[in-house]
Amino acid sequence: MGRHPRTLLVRIFNGLVGYSDGLAMQESLHAARRASTVHDTLLVLQHKHVYTIGKRPNERNILADEDELRACGAEVHKTRRGGDVTYHGPGQFVMYPVVNLREAKVGARAYVEGLEDVMIDCARGFGVRARGRVPGMTGVWAGDKKLGAVGVQISQGIASHGLAMNHSLSLEWFDRIVPCGLEGRAVTTLERECGTRLEHEAVQASLVECFARRFGYDDVHARRLDADGWREASIF
């Protein structure tokens, strides 16, 4: 017998999503996915300015104290995802797949590398050559500049958190940290590498398509939601 068709729900958010709201959505979806009451779900969004600190931070990689970070208009959150410190904000597309890896028979390492491949595939579609699996350096790189980051949490076979790809954000926000603990490495955006402006919707659509193709989903059901009204509108 052939395998059962795989279904992916996609929720793309208009506007900016607070980091706490992003966590709350993932927690609700994680519980529902564990109970098999919802299909694998992909959240696609942009965050309000926020610095997040992973499970294995090095304090030397935070170049300003938390009060200074907040004074510049950003939130600061400690999170259960893997990795060090990073920044999220407008102009960066964050994808939070809440997916059952155990059901899909995908190991943790293969999953992380698959997320890197999603960004590599997306960049290629816009004429940018990117690469992952760089020894000692996580994420995706265009030349020697970081284009995207990966940080996941896996609990009871269900993955959450995910990837962040720089589309058009202001890079000065990274000046206050050593992104992902990689000292001396610059950060770039897809638009900088392309040398032209790219429509948000086109990049979002490409990321979703690359994710669905890379992880073998047959049926993709996408819906747009307003960031401010997500609690009133079902994300399931």
Disulfide bonds with the S-S distance in Angstrom:
none
